[in-house]
Amino acid sequence: MSDVTTEVDVQALEQEGEIAADYIEGLLDIADYDGDIDMDVEGERAMVAVVGASLDELVGKRGEVLEALQELTRLAVHRQTGNRTRLMLDIGGYRERRRAELTKLGEDISAEVKQESRPKPLAPMTPFERKIVHDAVAGAGLRSESEGEEPDRYVVVYPV
């Protein structure tokens, strides 16, 4: 019985990806940007990536434009499916590069906190960025918490 549920979930996620890809394709056409769109399902979310040259403007400073485009894309999917989506949008490999940077940051800060035995707050981050840091800190055997209010929410790493 669970295999049928899993298959339905994957089909629903693939449908979300297709709706998102069509939406992003329309935006790229309107803005006159070239880019290929890749779709995938990872875990429990649809992943849509725009790959190609000269996409930095669609990422923006610290990924701000990318975050806004992701929210608009999620709204477009919600409008067509009636369901909330956890769809993840990446443009020009920004999220993958950022994931590697933040994983290293989490590991480096964990080493620092272990050595100094004092909590260390980090700069404000998006929910996506905080999750990556929390995972890296947990992997290093330490504890971390998010504090503050959006958009200034940040991670604090605590010694054992």
Stockholm file with secondary structure:
# STOCKHOLM 1.0

chainA/1-160         MSDVTTEVDVQALEQEGEIAADYIEGLLDIADYDGDIDMDVEGERAMVAVVGASLDELVGKRGEVLEALQELTRLAVHRQTGNRTRLMLDIGGYRERRRAELTKLGEDISAEVKQESRPKPLAPMTPFERKIVHDAVAGAGLRSESEGEEPDRYVVVYPV
#=GR chainA/1-160 SS CHHHHHHHHHHHHHHHHHHHHHHHHHHHHHHTCCCEEEEEEETTEEEEEEESSSCHHHHCGGGHHHHHHHHHHHHHHHHHHSSCCCCEEEETTHHHHHHHHHHHHHHHHHHHHHHHCSCEEEEECCHHHHHHHHHHHHHTTCEEEEESCTTSCEEEEECC
#=GC SS_cons         CHHHHHHHHHHHHHHHHHHHHHHHHHHHHHHTCCCEEEEEEETTEEEEEEESSSCHHHHCGGGHHHHHHHHHHHHHHHHHHSSCCCCEEEETTHHHHHHHHHHHHHHHHHHHHHHHCSCEEEEECCHHHHHHHHHHHHHTTCEEEEESCTTSCEEEEECC
//
